Amino acid sequence: MLNVEDRAAQSRGGAPDHESIVLQARDVHYDWSDLPVHYIPGEPFVTHFCNVLHLLLPAGEEFFVEVFKQALPLIQDDQLRLDVQGFIGQEAMHSQTHADVVEHLRGQGLDMSRYTDQMRWLFEKMLGDVARQGFARADAGLLRLVAERLWYGRSVPDLGKVPEPYRPDVGYLVDRLARFNVVKAARKQKVLAALTPYKPSSAAERQCYRDTLASAWGASAELTPRLAELLPYQTREYAEERKARAKR
């Protein structure tokens, strides 16, 4: 069994084979103590636009680490295992570094926990658990949580942060739920537009379902058998109940 430490870049005819270079996470630390709130001089908007990376990426990179950790025991190719081990270490370091910036900004009076909590939920619950459990076996409470967050929340899922093997199911799930009438037109347009770049362009070699959206996405199964469980939570009456509870 080969470990990351056992391999270095291979050579072909004396030249480095860059495809075989082992990824190794650097143990780096940054001192953010002197970083001003507006670290791009005279550009507060641009500064906070860049801050979105620090808010979004920690949860996403932790999600990647968890997914690849679960896949690691299934990998039989030694080189691929090395690449995945290196990627895990690299993403863990990235996540911690971005999280450190968020903590520094909190110390400067910028508490962005509402946003970061949403991102953590998005990756850990919606894009993680449902895809891993599968539509047929997904916990009923989790499905309800996913649906309500999409119907009544503000965040827009980013499929670019989802590992490719999960994208068909996650894309189909979001696409199907976004088409319910409870979703306001402007939000529906925004969510569907965010999905468009990741929607498969060809239907070749895909299973055909009664739900054409499942077929279009190349999903592993249909969500249709579970939709009846969600219907009570998308009515006008339930929406009013949610508003009333929020005001208490």
C-alpha positions as CSV (number, residue, x, y, z in Angstrom):
1,M,0.0,0.0,0.0
2,L,1.4,3.4,-1.0
3,N,1.1,6.5,1.1
4,V,1.4,10.1,0.1
5,E,4.9,10.2,1.6
6,D,6.0,7.2,-0.5
7,R,5.6,8.8,-3.9
8,A,7.1,11.8,-5.6
9,A,6.6,13.1,-9.1
10,Q,7.4,10.5,-11.7
11,S,9.6,11.2,-14.7
12,R,9.4,10.2,-18.4
13,G,12.7,10.5,-20.2
14,G,14.0,12.7,-17.5
15,A,11.2,15.3,-17.7
16,P,8.7,15.7,-14.8
17,D,5.3,14.0,-15.3
18,H,3.0,16.7,-14.0
19,E,0.1,14.3,-14.1
20,S,1.8,12.2,-11.4
21,I,2.8,15.0,-9.0
22,V,1.5,14.2,-5.5
23,L,-0.6,16.8,-3.9
24,Q,0.6,17.7,-0.5
25,A,-1.2,20.2,1.7
26,R,1.1,23.0,3.0
27,D,0.9,23.8,6.7
28,V,0.5,27.5,6.3
29,H,-0.7,30.1,8.7
30,Y,-1.6,33.8,8.1
31,D,-1.7,36.7,10.5
32,W,-4.9,38.6,9.8
33,S,-4.6,40.8,12.9
34,D,-3.6,43.9,10.9
35,L,-6.1,43.3,8.1
36,P,-8.4,46.4,7.9
37,V,-12.1,45.9,7.3
38,H,-11.8,47.4,3.8
39,Y,-8.6,45.8,2.7
40,I,-9.0,47.0,-0.9
41,P,-8.3,50.7,-0.4
42,G,-11.2,52.9,-1.2
43,E,-13.3,50.0,-2.4
44,P,-15.7,48.8,0.4
45,F,-18.1,47.2,-2.1
46,V,-15.3,45.2,-3.9
47,T,-13.9,44.2,-0.5
48,H,-17.2,42.7,0.7
49,F,-17.8,41.1,-2.7
50,C,-14.5,39.3,-2.2
51,N,-15.5,38.4,1.3
52,V,-18.2,36.1,-0.1
53,L,-15.5,33.6,-0.9
54,H,-14.5,33.4,2.7
55,L,-18.2,33.0,3.7
56,L,-19.0,30.3,1.1
57,L,-16.0,28.2,0.8
58,P,-15.4,26.8,4.3
59,A,-18.7,24.8,4.3
60,G,-18.2,23.7,0.7
61,E,-14.6,22.5,1.1
62,E,-15.6,20.6,4.3
63,F,-18.3,18.9,2.3
64,F,-15.7,17.9,-0.3
65,V,-13.4,16.5,2.4
66,E,-16.3,14.4,3.8
67,V,-17.3,13.1,0.5
68,F,-13.8,12.0,-0.6
69,K,-13.1,10.5,2.9
70,Q,-16.1,8.3,2.4
71,A,-14.9,7.3,-1.1
72,L,-11.3,6.7,-0.2
73,P,-11.8,3.0,1.0
74,L,-13.4,2.2,-2.4
75,I,-10.4,3.4,-4.5
76,Q,-8.2,0.6,-5.8
77,D,-5.9,2.5,-8.0
78,D,-2.8,3.6,-6.0
79,Q,-2.1,6.8,-7.9
80,L,-5.7,7.9,-7.7
81,R,-5.7,7.2,-3.9
82,L,-2.7,9.4,-3.6
83,D,-4.4,12.2,-5.5
84,V,-7.5,12.0,-3.4
85,Q,-5.5,11.9,-0.1
86,G,-3.6,15.0,-1.3
87,F,-6.9,16.7,-2.3
88,I,-8.4,16.0,1.1
89,G,-5.5,17.6,2.9
90,Q,-5.4,20.6,0.6
91,E,-9.2,21.3,0.9
92,A,-9.1,21.0,4.7
93,M,-6.3,23.6,4.8
94,H,-8.2,25.9,2.5
95,S,-11.3,25.6,4.5
96,Q,-9.5,26.5,7.8
97,T,-7.8,29.5,6.2
98,H,-11.1,31.0,4.9
99,A,-12.7,30.3,8.3
100,D,-9.9,32.2,10.0
101,V,-10.7,35.3,7.9
102,V,-14.4,35.0,8.9
103,E,-13.4,34.9,12.6
104,H,-11.2,38.0,12.1
105,L,-14.0,39.9,10.4
106,R,-16.3,38.9,13.3
107,G,-13.8,40.5,15.6
108,Q,-14.0,43.7,13.5
109,G,-17.8,43.8,14.2
110,L,-19.0,42.0,11.0
111,D,-21.0,39.1,12.2
112,M,-22.0,37.1,9.1
113,S,-23.1,33.9,10.9
114,R,-26.6,34.0,9.4
115,Y,-25.0,33.6,5.9
116,T,-22.4,31.0,7.0
117,D,-25.1,29.0,8.8
118,Q,-27.1,28.9,5.6
119,M,-24.1,27.8,3.6
120,R,-23.3,25.1,6.1
121,W,-26.9,23.8,6.1
122,L,-26.9,23.9,2.3
123,F,-23.9,21.7,1.9
124,E,-24.3,19.4,4.9
125,K,-28.0,18.8,4.6
126,M,-29.4,19.6,1.2
127,L,-26.5,18.8,-1.0
128,G,-25.0,16.1,1.2
129,D,-27.5,14.0,3.0
130,V,-30.3,13.8,0.4
131,A,-27.8,12.8,-2.3
132,R,-26.2,10.2,-0.2
133,Q,-29.4,8.7,1.1
134,G,-31.1,8.7,-2.2
135,F,-34.7,9.9,-2.9
136,A,-36.4,6.6,-1.9
137,R,-34.6,6.3,1.5
138,A,-34.2,10.0,2.4
139,D,-35.4,10.9,5.8
140,A,-38.9,12.5,5.6
141,G,-37.9,15.3,8.0
142,L,-34.9,16.1,5.9
143,L,-36.9,16.2,2.7
144,R,-39.3,18.6,4.3
145,L,-36.5,20.8,5.6
146,V,-34.9,20.9,2.1
147,A,-38.2,21.8,0.4
148,E,-39.1,24.6,2.9
149,R,-35.7,26.1,2.7
150,L,-35.9,26.3,-1.1
151,W,-39.5,27.5,-1.1
152,Y,-39.3,30.1,1.7
153,G,-35.6,30.8,1.9
154,R,-33.3,33.2,0.0
155,S,-30.1,31.3,-0.7
156,V,-29.6,29.9,-4.2
157,P,-27.9,26.5,-4.5
158,D,-24.6,26.5,-6.4
159,L,-24.2,23.2,-8.2
160,G,-20.6,24.1,-9.0
161,K,-19.8,23.3,-5.3
162,V,-21.3,19.9,-5.6
163,P,-19.1,16.9,-6.5
164,E,-20.0,15.8,-10.0
165,P,-21.4,12.3,-9.1
166,Y,-24.1,14.0,-7.0
167,R,-25.0,16.8,-9.4
168,P,-27.7,14.9,-11.4
169,D,-29.7,14.1,-8.3
170,V,-29.2,17.4,-6.6
171,G,-29.9,19.4,-9.8
172,Y,-33.1,17.4,-10.3
173,L,-34.2,17.8,-6.7
174,V,-33.8,21.6,-6.8
175,D,-35.2,21.9,-10.3
176,R,-38.3,19.9,-9.3
177,L,-39.0,21.8,-6.1
178,A,-38.4,25.2,-7.6
179,R,-41.3,24.6,-10.0
180,F,-43.9,24.6,-7.3
181,N,-46.3,27.5,-7.4
182,V,-45.4,28.5,-3.8
183,V,-42.0,29.8,-5.2
184,K,-42.3,33.4,-6.3
185,A,-41.6,34.1,-10.0
186,A,-38.5,36.1,-9.4
187,R,-36.9,33.6,-7.1
188,K,-37.9,30.7,-9.4
189,Q,-36.2,32.4,-12.3
190,K,-33.1,33.0,-10.3
191,V,-32.9,29.4,-9.0
192,L,-33.5,27.8,-12.5
193,A,-31.0,30.2,-14.1
194,A,-28.4,29.0,-11.5
195,L,-29.0,25.4,-12.5
196,T,-28.8,25.9,-16.3
197,P,-25.0,25.7,-16.7
198,Y,-25.0,22.3,-15.1
199,K,-27.9,20.7,-16.8
200,P,-26.8,17.9,-19.1
201,S,-27.1,18.7,-22.8
202,S,-27.6,15.2,-24.1
203,A,-30.1,12.5,-23.1
204,A,-28.0,9.6,-24.5
205,E,-27.9,6.5,-22.4
206,R,-30.1,7.8,-19.6
207,Q,-33.0,6.0,-18.0
208,C,-36.4,7.2,-19.0
209,Y,-38.8,8.3,-16.2
210,R,-42.4,9.5,-16.2
211,D,-41.0,12.7,-14.7
212,T,-39.2,14.2,-17.7
213,L,-37.1,16.4,-15.4
214,A,-35.6,13.2,-13.8
215,S,-34.7,11.9,-17.3
216,A,-33.3,15.3,-18.4
217,W,-31.0,15.4,-15.4
218,G,-30.0,11.8,-15.6
219,A,-31.1,11.3,-12.0
220,S,-30.7,8.0,-10.2
221,A,-34.5,7.9,-9.4
222,E,-37.6,9.9,-9.4
223,L,-38.7,12.2,-6.6
224,T,-42.4,11.8,-7.6
225,P,-43.2,9.1,-5.1
226,R,-42.2,11.4,-2.2
227,L,-43.9,14.6,-3.4
228,A,-47.2,13.8,-1.6
229,E,-45.3,14.1,1.7
230,L,-44.3,17.7,0.8
231,L,-47.6,19.0,-0.5
232,P,-49.0,20.2,2.9
233,Y,-46.0,22.5,3.3
234,Q,-46.5,24.5,0.1
235,T,-50.0,25.7,0.5
236,R,-51.0,29.3,1.0
237,E,-52.4,28.5,4.5
238,Y,-49.1,26.9,5.6
239,A,-47.2,29.9,4.3
240,E,-49.3,32.2,6.4
241,E,-48.7,30.0,9.4
242,R,-45.0,30.3,8.9
243,K,-45.2,34.1,8.7
244,A,-47.3,34.2,11.9
245,R,-44.8,31.9,13.8
246,A,-41.9,34.1,12.6
247,K,-43.5,37.2,14.2
248,R,-44.0,35.7,17.6
